[in-house]
Amino acid sequence: SRKFAGRITVAGRDNLFFAGAGVTCNAGHFVLRSHARSILIGEDSMLSFDVKVRCSDMHGIFDVATGEQVNPAQSVLIGPHVWLGEEVVVLKGVEVGAGAVVSARALVSALVDPCCLVAGVPARVLRQGVSWTRQPEVGTRQRQAVLEALQACGHDRT
């Protein structure tokens, strides 16, 4: 069995939180404060301690001349086999591609391509064409299993 320890905060209508098969989370907080938004986490993703994922800025900001809200809520998609390191924050509207690695304490505010390593505030690409295994040493069997899983979900080795 796999561990998923997280707090899900929902306020609003028609919101969806979904974590695929095999997802693990040591301590996460997932916030859906809007209407008709989602946080989707693909299968076999691994989320470390104190990860935060949110679909909104928690408070509305509006243009004083028009009254229009300038920071609408947006859904978040975390692809399959993604590793979010300790204290990562994923903001609204972000998509993290399959096989990606997000380094500890990164602030993710934009698209992360598949099989990339990102780090920093804001997160930026350190390396492309990488992925990860749950074991500390990368053996042939683990590497092959990850590559097959990435191919099965439509991603090649790039």
C-alpha positions as CSV (number, residue, x, y, z in Angstrom):
1,S,0.0,0.0,0.0
2,R,1.1,3.6,-0.6
3,K,0.8,6.5,1.8
4,F,-1.2,9.7,1.0
5,A,-1.2,12.2,3.9
6,G,-2.7,15.5,2.8
7,R,-5.3,18.1,3.7
8,I,-7.8,19.1,1.0
9,T,-9.5,22.4,1.4
10,V,-12.6,22.9,-0.8
11,A,-14.7,26.1,-1.0
12,G,-17.1,26.6,-3.9
13,R,-19.1,24.5,-6.3
14,D,-18.2,21.7,-8.8
15,N,-14.5,21.4,-7.8
16,L,-12.5,18.2,-8.3
17,F,-9.5,16.7,-6.5
18,F,-8.1,13.5,-8.1
19,A,-4.9,11.5,-7.3
20,G,-4.1,8.6,-9.6
21,A,-3.1,5.1,-8.7
22,G,0.1,4.8,-6.8
23,V,0.4,8.5,-5.8
24,T,2.2,9.1,-2.5
25,C,2.2,12.2,-0.4
26,N,4.0,12.7,3.0
27,A,2.2,15.9,3.9
28,G,0.5,18.1,1.4
29,H,-2.1,20.8,1.4
30,F,-4.4,21.1,-1.7
31,V,-6.6,24.2,-2.0
32,L,-9.6,24.5,-4.3
33,R,-11.2,27.8,-3.5
34,S,-13.3,28.6,-6.5
35,H,-15.9,27.1,-8.8
36,A,-15.5,24.4,-11.4
37,R,-11.7,24.0,-10.9
38,S,-9.6,20.9,-10.4
39,I,-6.3,19.6,-9.0
40,L,-5.4,16.4,-10.9
41,I,-2.3,14.3,-10.0
42,G,-1.2,11.6,-12.4
43,E,-0.4,8.0,-11.4
44,D,2.8,7.1,-9.6
45,S,3.6,10.7,-8.6
46,M,5.6,11.3,-5.4
47,L,5.0,14.4,-3.2
48,S,7.3,15.0,-0.3
49,F,6.7,16.9,2.9
50,D,4.9,20.2,3.1
51,V,3.9,20.4,-0.6
52,K,1.3,23.0,-1.4
53,V,-0.9,23.1,-4.5
54,R,-3.5,25.8,-5.0
55,C,-6.0,26.8,-7.7
56,S,-6.4,30.4,-6.7
57,D,-4.6,33.3,-5.0
58,M,-7.1,32.9,-2.1
59,H,-8.3,36.6,-2.5
60,G,-9.7,38.4,-5.5
61,I,-7.8,41.3,-7.1
62,F,-9.8,43.6,-9.3
63,D,-9.2,46.5,-11.7
64,V,-10.6,49.6,-10.0
65,A,-11.6,51.2,-13.3
66,T,-13.5,48.2,-14.7
67,G,-14.3,46.1,-11.7
68,E,-13.0,43.1,-13.6
69,Q,-11.2,40.4,-11.6
70,V,-7.6,40.2,-12.8
71,N,-6.6,37.0,-11.0
72,P,-9.2,34.3,-11.8
73,A,-8.7,30.8,-10.4
74,Q,-7.2,28.2,-12.7
75,S,-6.9,24.4,-12.5
76,V,-3.7,22.5,-11.8
77,L,-2.4,19.4,-13.6
78,I,0.4,17.3,-12.3
79,G,1.3,14.6,-14.8
80,P,2.1,11.0,-14.1
81,H,5.3,10.0,-12.5
82,V,6.2,13.5,-11.2
83,W,8.3,14.1,-8.1
84,L,7.6,17.2,-6.1
85,G,10.3,17.8,-3.5
86,E,10.0,19.0,0.1
87,E,8.1,22.4,0.5
88,V,7.3,22.8,-3.2
89,V,4.6,25.3,-3.9
90,V,2.5,24.8,-7.1
91,L,0.4,27.8,-8.1
92,K,-2.8,28.1,-10.1
93,G,-2.8,27.4,-13.8
94,V,0.3,25.2,-13.7
95,E,0.9,22.0,-15.6
96,V,3.8,19.8,-14.6
97,G,4.7,17.3,-17.4
98,A,5.1,13.6,-17.0
99,G,8.4,12.4,-15.5
100,A,9.4,15.8,-14.2
101,V,11.3,16.5,-11.0
102,V,10.7,19.7,-9.0
103,S,13.4,20.4,-6.5
104,A,12.8,21.2,-2.8
105,R,11.4,24.6,-2.0
106,A,10.7,25.5,-5.6
107,L,7.9,27.9,-6.5
108,V,6.2,26.6,-9.6
109,S,4.3,29.3,-11.4
110,A,4.5,28.3,-15.1
111,L,4.5,25.2,-17.3
112,V,7.1,22.5,-16.5
113,D,7.8,20.4,-19.6
114,P,7.9,16.6,-19.3
115,C,11.2,15.0,-18.1
116,C,12.7,18.2,-16.8
117,L,14.4,19.0,-13.5
118,V,13.4,22.4,-12.2
119,A,14.4,24.4,-9.1
120,G,14.3,27.9,-7.6
121,V,12.0,30.8,-7.0
122,P,10.5,31.0,-9.5
123,A,11.3,27.5,-10.8
124,R,13.5,27.3,-13.8
125,V,14.9,24.4,-15.9
126,L,18.2,23.0,-14.7
127,R,18.2,20.0,-16.9
128,Q,16.1,18.4,-19.6
129,G,15.6,14.7,-20.6
130,V,15.7,13.4,-17.0
131,S,13.3,11.4,-14.8
132,W,13.5,9.6,-11.5
133,T,13.0,6.3,-9.6
134,R,11.8,5.6,-6.1
135,Q,15.0,3.8,-5.3
136,P,18.2,5.7,-4.4
137,E,20.3,3.8,-7.0
138,V,19.1,3.7,-10.6
139,G,19.3,0.1,-11.8
140,T,18.5,-1.2,-15.3
141,R,15.1,-2.7,-14.2
142,Q,14.0,0.6,-12.5
143,R,15.1,2.7,-15.4
144,Q,13.4,0.5,-18.0
145,A,10.1,0.4,-15.9
146,V,10.1,4.3,-15.8
147,L,10.8,4.6,-19.5
148,E,8.0,2.1,-20.3
149,A,5.6,3.9,-18.1
150,L,6.4,7.3,-19.7
151,Q,6.0,5.8,-23.2
152,A,2.6,4.3,-22.1
153,C,1.3,7.7,-21.2
154,G,2.4,9.2,-24.5
155,H,5.8,10.7,-23.6
156,D,9.1,9.7,-25.2
157,R,12.6,10.0,-23.7
158,T,12.9,13.8,-24.3
